[in-house]
Amino acid sequence: MSLDSLNIVPPNLMSLDDILPQEPLLMMGAGPVPIPARVARANSLVVNHLGGAMAKVIEQVKVMAQYVFQTRSPWVMGVAGPGSAAMEMAAANLIEPGDKVLSISNGFFSNRMALMAERVGADLIELDIEVKSAADPSLVRAAIERHNPKVLTMVHGETSNTVCNIHLKEIASIAKEYGCLVIVDAVCTLSTMPLKMDEWQIDAVITGGQKGLSSIPGVSLLAFSEAAWQRIQERETQVVQWCLDAKLATNFWHNDGYHYTAPVSGIMALHEALKLVCEETLEARFNRHLRCSKALQEGIQSMGLALFVPEASRLNSVIGICIPEGLTATDICHHISHKYRVEIAGSFGQPVVRIGQMGEQCREHNLFRALHAFGSSMRDLGVKVDLPTGMAQLEVYLQKKHQFVL
Ligand SMILES: *Cc1c(COP(=O)(O)O)cnc(C)c1O
């Protein structure tokens, strides 16, 4: 074969500098969220994944993750992959073919968990919850009594439509009465609002990097309870997905050995993100999130716009705003990003646009810029809004002393 036969020539394309905007956009959508400089620096490192430095980092990541998950369980581990990979890892390890699984479905992400359960062979029962509502514990109890599931899956905060399952603790406790394991998707809520894995008797909690933790996308964390670990030990069938096998993952996460080459840079980033959570403390972080989110909600409503979900079941980690008549989410997102350099998100299936309140998004300077950009975009697009009042109410809320009961 001569070199002439290599007729596919190297492409001459744009450089990254040509592709990326000169002034970065402020990411106020539903994730990824802005990352602190310390996280970005850590993410540029590559070290030997089996060396002494990595072992120390892994040890610290686990200890910090136990704090963030509020668990004493040693079965904390990471996975190379998105939040969805962590969801899939929980499902693949805790469900065996033929197991009855009750999936509480509040929307797009909790439904994804049901799809994953089905793929690993679950005998699936889906409990569909009315839009804008949190799952009602009495309905869940009735479903558990009727079907006697081995595993229950649910989402803490349904990012897609901004509903919060405020009865999570009560539902987990009901499931435990019936010996049912509970898997919780906390991708957008971990470190943004209270979630106590041990105290609330949750058997698997999963999260991604790019939301509440303000780390990078693509490296995720999960924790199994002792009861969940017991179930994994007693499995009769092998976990089909080799990469997601939790027992194999302990080679790396608990025994300084090799499973697959770990995403070292992403784990370094996660280490820094977790360190920042520990330095801030969970309590202060929850307060910051609640205060900032409520202030932004106040600003949006004072401007004359409506929020999608009633306050009782409203998620604070991501704010869903009803789209005024005549506009689409695409119109709004396009305008705000082009004219004001702020990115917000549309939605999966609901007539809302969403502004994120996770991690670094919850900083006062970001609130003012995002609200101003959003109100101005509305005005530009012909919606009657009272922008000065909205901005003023944001400041008024932030100046008040708030005592939140978390
Ligand atoms: C974003 C999100 C996911 C999916 O995370 P990926 O990293 O995109 O896979 C799952 N659940 C919830 C609640 C989310 O907000």
The ligand as an SDF file (V2000), in Angstrom:
LIG
                    3D

 15 15  0  0  0  0  0  0  0  0999 V2000
  -29.0240   16.3900   35.5470 C   0  0  0  0  0  0  0  0  0  0  0  0
  -29.7720   15.3430   36.2530 C   0  0  0  0  0  0  0  0  0  0  0  0
  -29.5860   13.9810   35.9520 C   0  0  0  0  0  0  0  0  0  0  0  0
  -28.6870   13.5080   34.8510 C   0  0  0  0  0  0  0  0  0  0  0  0
  -27.3750   13.8830   35.0180 O   0  0  0  0  0  0  0  0  0  0  0  0
  -26.3760   13.6880   33.7710 P   0  0  0  0  0  0  0  0  0  0  0  0
  -25.0490   14.1120   34.3230 O   0  0  0  0  0  0  0  0  0  0  0  0
  -26.8900   14.5520   32.6720 O   0  0  0  0  0  0  0  0  0  0  0  0
  -26.4240   12.2740   33.4000 O   0  0  0  0  0  0  0  0  0  0  0  0
  -30.3010   13.0530   36.6640 C   0  0  0  0  0  0  0  0  0  0  0  0
  -31.1380   13.4120   37.6290 N   0  0  0  0  0  0  0  0  0  0  0  0
  -31.3440   14.7090   37.9540 C   0  0  0  0  0  0  0  0  0  0  0  0
  -32.3010   15.0430   39.0570 C   0  0  0  0  0  0  0  0  0  0  0  0
  -30.6670   15.7150   37.2820 C   0  0  0  0  0  0  0  0  0  0  0  0
  -30.8670   16.9910   37.6100 O   0  0  0  0  0  0  0  0  0  0  0  0
  1  2  1  0
  2  3  1  0
  2 14  2  0
  3  4  1  0
  3 10  2  0
  4  5  1  0
  5  6  1  0
  6  7  2  0
  6  8  1  0
  6  9  1  0
 10 11  1  0
 11 12  2  0
 12 13  1  0
 12 14  1  0
 14 15  1  0
M  END
$$$$
